[in-house]
C-alpha cells in the first residue's frame, strides 16, 4: 500500500512539474515592455524585438529597429536628410503612423504633410496597460500640431504586441477644436521601411487574392499583402493587414524599393486619378477610428500562415 502511495505521489509531482514547466515556457515567450525616458523597449521571450521612440525633439513617434525571430534587424537604418550621398526618403523611419494633406477644413493649400515630416506629431503620454503578457499592450496619446504648434488632431492609439511578432494598432484620430479635413494623397498612413536586402528583385510581394509584384498590388485594396525577402541568407517576411471594421477599404502603397504602407486616404491618387477624391471631414470633437496590423515572420507567405494569422487578428479585433 505504501508503494502505491509513493507511486501516486510521484506521478502527481511529475504532473505538477510538467504543468509548471509548461507555464514557465509560456511565460518565457511573453512580450514585455520597459518604459524609459523617451523610449519604450519591447522584448519577446526576453530577447529584444523593437523600441518605440517618442522623444519630443523628433518629428513623429516610430518603432525602430524591428527584429525577426533570430534577432536580425529587418528595418532600414535610420538616415538624415544631410547624409551624403543624399538618402531617399529620410522620413521613412522603421514603423510609423502619419499621413500628408491634413489641415483645418478652411485652410488653403498647401496642407500639412505629416508623412513627409513637414508637420510635427508630438507625444503627450505613453501608458503601459499590460506591461507583460501575450499580448503586451500600451496606449499613446499624440498631438498632431498645426502651424501655430497647437493641437490639430488628438491621436489616441492602443498598440498590442504579440509573441508571434504581430503589432496591432487601434487608433482614434479626433479633431481638436477646429474642423479637420484629410485630403487625397498616396503618402500615408501605416508605414514600414524594410532593410535594403529585402527589396528589389530579391523581394516578393503577394496579396491575399494572389496578385503579385508592385505593378499588380500598388494602389489596390486587399485584406493583406505579404512582402518577403532575404536577410543575411534567411527568408523573412512582413505582412500588413487591413481591418474590415475600418470605415472603408484601405489601399496599399507598396514599392519594390522597400516602402510598404496602407492608407484609406487616396481614392484619387491610388487609382491614377481615375476615381474621384473622397476627402474625410471631421467636425470639432468628432473622431475617426482606424485599425491595422503588421506581422513579422520567418519563411514565405504559406510557411508563416499569413492568411490564418490575418483571420485570427480580425476575429480578435472585434467590431
C-alpha positions as CSV (number, residue, x, y, z in Angstrom):
1,X,0.0,0.0,0.0
2,X,2.9,2.3,0.9
3,X,4.4,1.6,-2.5
4,X,1.2,2.5,-4.3
5,X,1.0,5.8,-2.3
6,X,4.6,6.6,-3.3
7,X,3.8,6.0,-6.9
8,X,0.7,8.2,-6.8
9,X,2.7,11.0,-5.1
10,X,5.5,10.6,-7.6
11,X,3.0,10.8,-10.6
12,X,1.3,13.8,-9.1
13,X,4.6,15.5,-8.6
14,X,5.6,14.7,-12.2
15,X,2.2,16.1,-13.5
16,X,2.5,19.3,-11.4
17,X,6.1,19.7,-12.5
18,X,5.2,19.3,-16.2
19,X,2.4,21.8,-15.7
20,X,4.8,24.2,-14.1
21,X,7.3,23.7,-16.9
22,X,4.6,24.5,-19.5
23,X,3.7,27.6,-17.5
24,X,7.3,28.7,-17.4
25,X,7.7,28.1,-21.1
26,X,4.6,30.1,-21.8
27,X,5.8,32.9,-19.6
28,X,9.2,32.8,-21.2
29,X,7.5,33.7,-24.6
30,X,5.6,36.6,-23.1
31,X,6.1,40.1,-24.6
32,X,7.5,42.6,-22.1
33,X,7.5,46.4,-22.1
34,X,10.2,48.5,-20.4
35,X,9.4,52.2,-20.3
36,X,12.4,54.6,-20.2
37,X,12.7,58.4,-20.5
38,X,11.8,58.7,-24.2
39,X,11.6,55.1,-25.4
40,X,9.6,52.0,-24.7
41,X,11.6,48.8,-25.2
42,X,9.8,45.6,-26.3
43,X,11.2,42.1,-25.8
44,X,9.7,38.7,-26.8
45,X,10.8,35.9,-24.6
46,X,13.3,38.1,-23.0
47,X,15.0,38.9,-26.4
48,X,14.9,42.5,-27.9
49,X,12.2,42.9,-30.5
50,X,11.8,46.6,-31.1
51,X,11.8,50.0,-29.5
52,X,9.2,52.8,-29.6
53,X,10.8,56.2,-29.8
54,X,8.7,59.2,-28.6
55,X,11.1,61.9,-27.7
56,X,9.7,65.4,-28.2
57,X,12.7,66.6,-30.3
58,X,11.7,64.3,-33.2
59,X,9.1,64.9,-35.9
60,X,7.0,61.8,-35.0
61,X,7.0,58.7,-32.9
62,X,8.1,55.5,-34.5
63,X,9.3,51.9,-33.9
64,X,13.0,51.2,-34.7
65,X,14.7,48.8,-35.1
66,X,12.5,45.8,-35.6
67,X,14.0,42.4,-35.4
68,X,13.0,39.0,-36.7
69,X,12.9,35.8,-34.5
70,X,16.6,35.3,-34.9
71,X,17.4,38.9,-33.8
72,X,18.2,40.2,-37.2
73,X,17.2,43.8,-37.9
74,X,14.8,44.0,-40.8
75,X,14.2,47.8,-40.8
76,X,16.4,50.1,-42.9
77,X,19.0,52.0,-40.9
78,X,17.9,55.5,-39.9
79,X,19.1,58.2,-42.3
80,X,19.2,62.0,-42.2
81,X,18.4,64.5,-45.0
82,X,22.0,65.8,-44.6
83,X,23.7,62.4,-45.1
84,X,25.9,62.0,-48.2
85,X,25.2,60.6,-50.6
86,X,21.7,62.0,-50.2
87,X,19.4,59.2,-49.0
88,X,16.0,58.5,-50.4
89,X,13.0,59.3,-48.1
90,X,14.7,60.0,-44.8
91,X,11.3,60.3,-43.2
92,X,10.8,56.5,-43.6
93,X,11.6,55.5,-40.0
94,X,11.1,51.9,-39.2
95,X,7.3,51.6,-38.5
96,X,5.3,54.8,-38.1
97,X,1.8,56.3,-38.4
98,X,1.2,59.6,-40.2
99,X,-0.3,61.0,-43.4
100,X,0.0,64.1,-45.6
101,X,-2.6,66.6,-46.7
102,X,-4.2,67.2,-43.3
103,X,-5.4,70.6,-42.2
104,X,-8.2,72.8,-40.9
105,X,-11.1,72.4,-43.2
106,X,-11.0,76.2,-44.1
107,X,-7.2,76.3,-44.7
108,X,-6.0,77.0,-48.2
109,X,-3.3,74.6,-49.7
110,X,-0.7,73.6,-49.3
111,X,-1.9,71.4,-46.4
112,X,0.3,69.9,-43.7
113,X,2.4,67.0,-44.7
114,X,2.9,64.9,-41.6
115,X,4.1,61.9,-43.6
116,X,6.9,63.9,-45.2
117,X,7.6,65.5,-41.8
118,X,6.6,68.9,-42.9
119,X,4.4,68.8,-39.8
120,X,5.1,67.6,-36.3
121,X,3.5,64.8,-34.2
122,X,4.3,65.3,-30.5
123,X,3.9,62.5,-27.9
124,X,1.9,63.5,-24.8
125,X,1.9,60.2,-22.9
126,X,2.8,56.6,-23.1
127,X,0.9,54.3,-20.7
128,X,1.8,50.5,-20.5
129,X,-1.6,48.9,-19.9
130,X,-0.3,45.3,-19.9
131,X,3.5,45.5,-19.3
132,X,3.9,41.7,-19.8
133,X,1.7,39.2,-21.5
134,X,0.6,37.9,-24.8
135,X,-0.3,40.4,-26.0
136,X,1.5,43.2,-24.1
137,X,-0.3,46.4,-24.6
138,X,0.3,50.2,-24.2
139,X,-1.6,53.4,-25.0
140,X,-0.2,56.5,-26.5
141,X,-1.6,60.0,-26.9
142,X,0.0,62.1,-29.7
143,X,-0.8,65.6,-30.8
144,X,-0.7,66.4,-34.5
145,X,0.3,70.1,-34.4
146,X,-1.0,72.9,-36.7
147,X,1.2,75.7,-38.0
148,X,0.8,77.6,-34.7
149,X,2.0,74.5,-32.8
150,X,-1.4,73.9,-31.4
151,X,-3.2,70.5,-31.5
152,X,-4.9,70.0,-34.8
153,X,-5.6,66.3,-34.2
154,X,-5.5,64.3,-31.0
155,X,-4.4,60.7,-31.7
156,X,-5.2,58.1,-29.1
157,X,-3.7,54.7,-30.1
158,X,-3.6,51.3,-28.3
159,X,-0.8,49.2,-29.5
160,X,-0.9,45.4,-28.9
161,X,2.2,43.3,-29.4
162,X,2.0,39.5,-29.6
163,X,4.6,36.8,-29.2
164,X,4.4,35.9,-32.9
165,X,5.7,39.4,-33.6
166,X,2.4,40.8,-34.7
167,X,1.9,44.5,-33.9
168,X,-1.7,45.8,-33.9
169,X,-2.7,49.4,-34.0
170,X,-6.1,50.6,-32.8
171,X,-6.0,54.4,-33.5
172,X,-8.6,57.1,-32.9
173,X,-7.9,60.5,-34.6
174,X,-10.1,63.3,-33.1
175,X,-10.4,66.9,-34.4
176,X,-9.2,69.1,-31.5
177,X,-11.0,72.5,-31.7
178,X,-11.4,73.2,-35.5
179,X,-12.9,71.1,-38.3
180,X,-10.3,69.0,-39.9
181,X,-10.0,67.5,-43.4
182,X,-8.0,64.6,-44.6
183,X,-7.2,65.3,-48.2
184,X,-6.5,62.8,-51.1
185,X,-2.9,61.5,-51.1
186,X,-0.9,58.4,-51.5
187,X,1.5,59.4,-48.8
188,X,0.3,57.5,-45.7
189,X,-0.6,56.1,-43.3
190,X,0.6,53.0,-41.5
191,X,4.1,52.6,-43.0
192,X,7.1,50.3,-42.8
193,X,10.6,50.7,-44.5
194,X,12.4,47.4,-44.8
195,X,16.1,46.6,-44.8
196,X,17.7,47.0,-48.3
197,X,18.4,43.3,-48.8
198,X,14.7,42.5,-48.9
199,X,13.8,45.0,-51.7
200,X,14.0,44.9,-55.5
201,X,14.2,41.6,-57.4
202,X,15.2,39.8,-54.2
203,X,11.8,40.6,-52.6
204,X,8.5,39.0,-53.3
205,X,5.1,40.8,-53.0
206,X,1.9,38.9,-52.9
207,X,-1.7,39.8,-52.0
208,X,-4.4,37.9,-50.2
209,X,-6.1,37.0,-53.5
210,X,-2.9,36.1,-55.4
211,X,-1.8,39.3,-57.1
212,X,2.0,39.6,-57.4
213,X,4.5,42.3,-57.5
214,X,4.3,46.1,-57.2
215,X,2.5,46.6,-60.5
216,X,-0.4,44.3,-59.6
217,X,-0.6,45.3,-55.9
218,X,0.1,49.0,-55.7
219,X,-2.8,51.3,-55.0
220,X,-5.3,48.4,-54.6
221,X,-7.4,47.3,-51.6
222,X,-6.7,43.8,-50.2
223,X,-7.3,42.0,-46.9
224,X,-3.5,41.7,-46.6
225,X,-0.2,41.9,-48.5
226,X,2.9,40.0,-47.7
227,X,6.4,41.2,-48.7
228,X,9.3,38.7,-48.1
229,X,13.0,38.8,-48.9
230,X,16.4,37.7,-47.7
231,X,18.2,39.0,-44.6
232,X,21.7,37.5,-44.3
233,X,20.7,34.5,-46.3
234,X,17.5,33.9,-44.3
235,X,14.0,34.4,-45.8
236,X,12.0,36.9,-43.7
237,X,8.5,38.3,-44.4
238,X,6.5,41.4,-43.4
239,X,2.7,41.3,-43.8
240,X,0.4,44.3,-43.4
241,X,-3.3,43.6,-42.5
242,X,-6.2,45.9,-43.3
243,X,-9.2,45.6,-40.9
244,X,-12.8,45.1,-42.3
245,X,-14.1,47.3,-39.5
246,X,-12.4,50.4,-40.8
247,X,-14.7,53.0,-42.4
248,X,-13.6,52.0,-46.0
249,X,-11.2,49.5,-47.5
250,X,-7.6,50.8,-47.5
251,X,-5.2,50.8,-50.4
252,X,-1.6,49.7,-50.4
253,X,1.4,51.9,-51.1
254,X,3.8,49.0,-51.7
255,X,7.1,49.7,-53.6
256,X,9.9,47.4,-54.8
257,X,12.4,49.9,-53.3
258,X,11.3,48.9,-49.8
259,X,8.4,51.1,-48.8
260,X,5.3,49.2,-47.6
261,X,2.3,51.1,-46.2
262,X,-1.5,51.2,-46.2
263,X,-4.0,54.1,-46.1
264,X,-7.7,54.9,-46.7
265,X,-7.0,58.5,-47.8
266,X,-6.2,58.2,-51.5
267,X,-9.1,57.1,-53.7
268,X,-8.0,59.6,-56.4
269,X,-4.2,59.2,-56.2
270,X,-4.1,55.5,-55.8
271,X,-6.3,54.9,-58.9
272,X,-4.1,57.2,-61.1
273,X,-6.8,59.8,-60.9
274,X,-9.5,57.5,-62.3
275,X,-11.7,57.6,-59.1
276,X,-12.9,60.9,-57.6
277,X,-11.2,62.1,-54.5
278,X,-13.0,61.3,-51.2
279,X,-11.7,63.6,-48.5
280,X,-12.7,62.9,-45.0
281,X,-14.1,65.7,-42.8
282,X,-14.2,65.8,-39.0
283,X,-16.2,68.3,-37.1
284,X,-14.7,69.6,-33.8
285,X,-14.6,66.8,-31.3
286,X,-15.5,64.1,-33.9
287,X,-13.2,61.2,-34.4
288,X,-12.1,58.5,-36.9
289,X,-11.1,55.0,-35.7
290,X,-8.5,53.1,-37.8
291,X,-7.1,49.6,-37.2
292,X,-4.2,47.9,-38.9
293,X,-1.6,45.3,-38.0
294,X,1.9,44.2,-39.2
295,X,3.1,40.6,-38.9
296,X,6.9,39.9,-38.8
297,X,7.5,36.3,-39.8
298,X,10.1,33.7,-40.8
299,X,9.8,32.0,-44.2
300,X,7.4,32.7,-47.1
301,X,3.7,33.5,-47.0
302,X,2.5,29.9,-46.9
303,X,5.0,28.7,-44.3
304,X,4.1,31.6,-42.0
305,X,0.4,31.0,-42.4
306,X,-0.2,34.7,-43.2
307,X,-3.8,34.1,-44.1
308,X,-4.5,32.2,-40.9
309,X,-2.8,34.9,-38.7
310,X,-4.8,37.6,-40.5
311,X,-8.2,35.8,-39.8
312,X,-7.2,35.4,-36.2
313,X,-6.3,39.0,-35.9
314,X,-9.6,40.1,-37.4
315,X,-11.6,37.8,-35.1
316,X,-9.9,39.2,-32.1
317,X,-10.1,42.8,-33.1
318,X,-13.9,42.9,-32.5
319,X,-16.4,45.3,-34.1
